[in-house]
């Protein structure tokens, strides 16, 4: 399309202006008319990175007037998180390869951070010589707001999940928190048991009082006893004055006894007495102290099995097991991985002052193909490691640990797919594998009709091992 001596060509890969050497003033007027008719922000630069055109949408998105932007270095106007280290427009002008829809963060004229996606291309004259570059960008603020709303819908206190099993736990928490009963939280290490304990405290009438957590498995009996119950002056050589224990510190609030399954039989007896009578005796004292403390116990072990093996007191088990919450491991709720990744990226951006916008589809596919023996904590470590290595706007597969970089996924076996379909295929393959390839059981676990699952398996071309009954 040629308008006023300025030919404009656009496609998914680039936006190129070819100068045809007409009257400069007429050329500028026609060019501005064309650019102002575009809803995306557009600006062009010369070989010295000075802005030569700046359309109306660019004014609106950046908050900078056209006359103010013209002649300025583009990095001084956009102030994007990639301007200094990995400028997309610079890469395009060096290689001639367009950048398409790369997410970045900019600072507008008011200093507010804005998410945008940029597309770059070179700017050539009539003889094909590179005379500058052009960048188009879309404001993703509304999209980001919608994404945050979706995340909020799946967030409860500091816990995020779209898993139907976790959602059922979320529904129970207000009623549990309103009561005064003891709660037992079971789940593998790294599943977020302490987050649930804090949520119970924060939703309860005790929320204005202390929440205190003690790792019972990290201390030997003698230290754990003084840590929990405190001691009186003279109880042992260096006990020169009374020291309150965690029960006293948590008065009126909630005490989390983490890793309760690792407590010795002798300590179990002392804890049982408190749960029965709500009193305890500091070390070296014979005076009982009454305490108003709610107990939440957590463990990564099966207390019922320990009880049957005579390694955990039956009476203590039943005192603790009034309300029991079982936190599913991450491998049983892989649909939470993208949500958790977003949460960790947001948090680490704030801590490290970076502007990483997320993760590439290929990297996310790699994360979706992993079993996570360390659960959410392990996923968080992966993202934290990637932040150290990442110098690009998005975390890529190469920034992940070696097993994830090299692993092939079920989606790869399903042939060439779109990025979204690769993630979907990986998720379904994981769900099927966890349910021993039983499709009906998998559908029930996912909360979908089995015919929907069958249709997805067929559409994605997933291959499963042959079985008699599936």
URLIN-V494727 format. One record per residue. RES is the residue in one letter. SS is DSSP state (H for helix, E for strand, - for the rest). NEAR is the number of other C-alpha atoms within 10 Angstrom. Layout:
BEGIN
res=RES ss=SS near=NEAR
res=RES ss=SS near=NEAR
END
This chain:
BEGIN
res=X ss=- near=8
res=X ss=E near=10
res=X ss=E near=12
res=X ss=- near=15
res=X ss=- near=19
res=X ss=E near=19
res=X ss=E near=14
res=X ss=E near=16
res=X ss=E near=12
res=X ss=E near=11
res=X ss=- near=7
res=X ss=- near=10
res=X ss=- near=14
res=X ss=- near=19
res=X ss=E near=21
res=X ss=E near=20
res=X ss=E near=22
res=X ss=E near=21
res=X ss=E near=18
res=X ss=- near=16
res=X ss=- near=11
res=X ss=- near=12
res=X ss=- near=10
res=X ss=H near=10
res=X ss=H near=9
res=X ss=H near=12
res=X ss=H near=18
res=X ss=H near=17
res=X ss=H near=11
res=X ss=H near=16
res=X ss=H near=20
res=X ss=H near=15
res=X ss=H near=14
res=X ss=H near=15
res=X ss=H near=20
res=X ss=H near=17
res=X ss=- near=11
res=X ss=- near=14
res=X ss=- near=14
res=X ss=- near=19
res=X ss=E near=23
res=X ss=E near=24
res=X ss=E near=23
res=X ss=E near=23
res=X ss=E near=24
res=X ss=E near=17
res=X ss=- near=13
res=X ss=- near=11
res=X ss=- near=17
res=X ss=E near=18
res=X ss=E near=23
res=X ss=E near=20
res=X ss=E near=21
res=X ss=E near=24
res=X ss=- near=24
res=X ss=H near=21
res=X ss=H near=22
res=X ss=H near=27
res=X ss=H near=20
res=X ss=H near=15
res=X ss=H near=22
res=X ss=H near=23
res=X ss=- near=17
res=X ss=- near=18
res=X ss=- near=15
res=X ss=H near=18
res=X ss=H near=11
res=X ss=H near=11
res=X ss=H near=22
res=X ss=- near=18
res=X ss=- near=16
res=X ss=- near=15
res=X ss=E near=17
res=X ss=H near=20
res=X ss=H near=17
res=X ss=H near=12
res=X ss=H near=19
res=X ss=H near=21
res=X ss=- near=19
res=X ss=- near=21
res=X ss=- near=21
res=X ss=- near=20
res=X ss=- near=17
res=X ss=- near=9
res=X ss=- near=9
res=X ss=- near=13
res=X ss=- near=14
res=X ss=H near=22
res=X ss=H near=26
res=X ss=H near=18
res=X ss=H near=15
res=X ss=H near=18
res=X ss=H near=20
res=X ss=H near=11
res=X ss=H near=10
res=X ss=- near=16
res=X ss=- near=16
res=X ss=- near=22
res=X ss=E near=18
res=X ss=E near=19
res=X ss=E near=16
res=X ss=E near=15
res=X ss=E near=19
res=X ss=E near=24
res=X ss=E near=24
res=X ss=E near=22
res=X ss=E near=19
res=X ss=- near=19
res=X ss=- near=16
res=X ss=- near=9
res=X ss=- near=11
res=X ss=- near=11
res=X ss=E near=17
res=X ss=E near=17
res=X ss=E near=21
res=X ss=E near=23
res=X ss=E near=15
res=X ss=E near=22
res=X ss=E near=23
res=X ss=E near=29
res=X ss=E near=28
res=X ss=E near=27
res=X ss=E near=24
res=X ss=E near=17
res=X ss=- near=14
res=X ss=- near=11
res=X ss=- near=9
res=X ss=- near=10
res=X ss=- near=11
res=X ss=E near=17
res=X ss=E near=16
res=X ss=E near=23
res=X ss=E near=26
res=X ss=E near=25
res=X ss=E near=25
res=X ss=E near=24
res=X ss=E near=24
res=X ss=E near=19
res=X ss=E near=21
res=X ss=- near=17
res=X ss=H near=14
res=X ss=H near=10
res=X ss=H near=12
res=X ss=H near=14
res=X ss=H near=11
res=X ss=H near=12
res=X ss=H near=13
res=X ss=H near=14
res=X ss=H near=12
res=X ss=H near=13
res=X ss=H near=18
res=X ss=H near=13
res=X ss=H near=12
res=X ss=- near=18
res=X ss=E near=16
res=X ss=E near=18
res=X ss=- near=14
res=X ss=- near=11
res=X ss=E near=15
res=X ss=E near=19
res=X ss=- near=23
res=X ss=- near=18
res=X ss=- near=20
res=X ss=H near=14
res=X ss=H near=17
res=X ss=H near=20
res=X ss=H near=15
res=X ss=H near=10
res=X ss=H near=15
res=X ss=H near=19
res=X ss=H near=11
res=X ss=H near=13
res=X ss=H near=19
res=X ss=H near=15
res=X ss=H near=12
res=X ss=H near=17
res=X ss=H near=20
res=X ss=H near=14
res=X ss=- near=12
res=X ss=- near=13
res=X ss=- near=16
res=X ss=- near=18
res=X ss=E near=23
res=X ss=E near=26
res=X ss=E near=24
res=X ss=E near=22
res=X ss=- near=18
res=X ss=- near=19
res=X ss=- near=18
res=X ss=- near=19
res=X ss=- near=21
res=X ss=- near=19
res=X ss=H near=24
res=X ss=H near=18
res=X ss=H near=14
res=X ss=H near=23
res=X ss=H near=26
res=X ss=H near=21
res=X ss=H near=20
res=X ss=H near=25
res=X ss=H near=26
res=X ss=H near=20
res=X ss=H near=16
res=X ss=- near=20
res=X ss=- near=15
res=X ss=- near=20
res=X ss=- near=17
res=X ss=- near=11
res=X ss=- near=16
res=X ss=- near=17
res=X ss=E near=22
res=X ss=E near=17
res=X ss=E near=18
res=X ss=E near=18
res=X ss=E near=16
res=X ss=H near=26
res=X ss=H near=17
res=X ss=H near=13
res=X ss=- near=14
res=X ss=- near=11
res=X ss=H near=16
res=X ss=H near=10
res=X ss=H near=12
res=X ss=H near=20
res=X ss=H near=20
res=X ss=H near=19
res=X ss=H near=20
res=X ss=H near=22
res=X ss=H near=21
res=X ss=E near=23
res=X ss=E near=22
res=X ss=- near=20
res=X ss=- near=15
res=X ss=- near=14
res=X ss=- near=16
res=X ss=- near=11
res=X ss=- near=7
res=X ss=- near=8
res=X ss=- near=13
res=X ss=- near=11
res=X ss=- near=11
res=X ss=- near=16
res=X ss=E near=17
res=X ss=E near=16
res=X ss=- near=18
res=X ss=H near=21
res=X ss=H near=26
res=X ss=H near=21
res=X ss=H near=19
res=X ss=- near=21
res=X ss=- near=19
res=X ss=- near=19
res=X ss=- near=23
res=X ss=E near=27
res=X ss=E near=26
res=X ss=E near=26
res=X ss=E near=23
res=X ss=E near=24
res=X ss=- near=20
res=X ss=H near=24
res=X ss=H near=23
res=X ss=H near=19
res=X ss=- near=22
res=X ss=- near=16
res=X ss=H near=14
res=X ss=H near=9
res=X ss=H near=14
res=X ss=H near=18
res=X ss=H near=13
res=X ss=H near=16
res=X ss=H near=19
res=X ss=H near=17
res=X ss=H near=13
res=X ss=H near=15
res=X ss=H near=17
res=X ss=H near=10
res=X ss=H near=10
res=X ss=- near=16
res=X ss=E near=17
res=X ss=E near=23
res=X ss=- near=17
res=X ss=- near=24
res=X ss=E near=22
res=X ss=- near=16
res=X ss=- near=16
res=X ss=- near=10
res=X ss=- near=10
res=X ss=- near=11
res=X ss=E near=15
res=X ss=E near=15
res=X ss=- near=16
res=X ss=- near=14
res=X ss=- near=23
res=X ss=E near=24
res=X ss=E near=22
res=X ss=E near=26
res=X ss=E near=26
res=X ss=E near=27
res=X ss=E near=23
res=X ss=- near=20
res=X ss=- near=16
res=X ss=- near=12
res=X ss=H near=22
res=X ss=H near=16
res=X ss=H near=11
res=X ss=H near=15
res=X ss=H near=16
res=X ss=H near=11
res=X ss=- near=10
res=X ss=- near=11
res=X ss=- near=16
res=X ss=- near=21
res=X ss=- near=20
res=X ss=H near=15
res=X ss=H near=13
res=X ss=H near=18
res=X ss=H near=18
res=X ss=H near=11
res=X ss=H near=18
res=X ss=H near=23
res=X ss=- near=18
res=X ss=- near=11
res=X ss=E near=14
res=X ss=E near=15
res=X ss=E near=17
res=X ss=E near=18
res=X ss=- near=18
res=X ss=- near=17
res=X ss=- near=20
res=X ss=H near=24
res=X ss=H near=22
res=X ss=H near=19
res=X ss=- near=20
res=X ss=H near=24
res=X ss=H near=21
res=X ss=H near=19
res=X ss=H near=21
res=X ss=H near=17
res=X ss=H near=17
res=X ss=H near=19
res=X ss=H near=20
res=X ss=H near=18
res=X ss=H near=18
res=X ss=H near=18
res=X ss=H near=24
res=X ss=H near=16
res=X ss=H near=12
res=X ss=H near=18
res=X ss=H near=14
res=X ss=H near=11
res=X ss=H near=9
res=X ss=H near=10
res=X ss=- near=9
res=X ss=- near=17
res=X ss=- near=23
res=X ss=- near=22
res=X ss=- near=21
res=X ss=E near=20
res=X ss=E near=20
res=X ss=- near=14
res=X ss=H near=19
res=X ss=H near=18
res=X ss=H near=19
res=X ss=H near=21
res=X ss=H near=28
res=X ss=H near=23
res=X ss=H near=25
res=X ss=H near=27
res=X ss=- near=22
res=X ss=- near=19
res=X ss=- near=15
res=X ss=- near=18
res=X ss=- near=15
res=X ss=- near=17
res=X ss=H near=19
res=X ss=H near=21
res=X ss=H near=15
res=X ss=H near=16
res=X ss=H near=21
res=X ss=H near=19
res=X ss=H near=13
res=X ss=H near=18
res=X ss=H near=21
res=X ss=H near=16
res=X ss=H near=14
res=X ss=H near=21
res=X ss=H near=21
res=X ss=H near=10
res=X ss=H near=13
res=X ss=- near=17
res=X ss=- near=17
res=X ss=- near=17
res=X ss=- near=20
res=X ss=E near=22
res=X ss=E near=24
res=X ss=- near=21
res=X ss=H near=21
res=X ss=H near=15
res=X ss=H near=20
res=X ss=- near=22
res=X ss=- near=13
res=X ss=H near=10
res=X ss=H near=10
res=X ss=H near=20
res=X ss=H near=16
res=X ss=H near=12
res=X ss=- near=11
res=X ss=- near=13
res=X ss=- near=22
res=X ss=H near=20
res=X ss=H near=27
res=X ss=H near=14
res=X ss=H near=14
res=X ss=- near=17
res=X ss=- near=12
res=X ss=- near=11
res=X ss=- near=14
res=X ss=- near=11
res=X ss=H near=15
res=X ss=H near=12
res=X ss=H near=17
res=X ss=H near=26
res=X ss=H near=26
res=X ss=H near=18
res=X ss=H near=28
res=X ss=H near=25
res=X ss=H near=24
res=X ss=H near=25
res=X ss=H near=22
res=X ss=H near=24
res=X ss=H near=24
res=X ss=H near=19
res=X ss=H near=15
res=X ss=H near=14
res=X ss=- near=16
res=X ss=- near=14
res=X ss=- near=19
res=X ss=- near=15
res=X ss=H near=20
res=X ss=H near=17
res=X ss=H near=16
res=X ss=H near=23
res=X ss=H near=20
res=X ss=H near=12
res=X ss=H near=17
res=X ss=H near=18
res=X ss=- near=12
res=X ss=- near=12
res=X ss=- near=12
res=X ss=H near=16
res=X ss=H near=12
res=X ss=H near=10
res=X ss=H near=18
res=X ss=H near=13
res=X ss=H near=11
res=X ss=H near=15
res=X ss=H near=17
res=X ss=H near=10
res=X ss=H near=12
res=X ss=H near=18
res=X ss=- near=15
res=X ss=- near=18
res=X ss=- near=13
res=X ss=- near=12
res=X ss=- near=7
res=X ss=- near=8
res=X ss=- near=9
res=X ss=- near=4
res=X ss=- near=7
res=X ss=- near=11
END
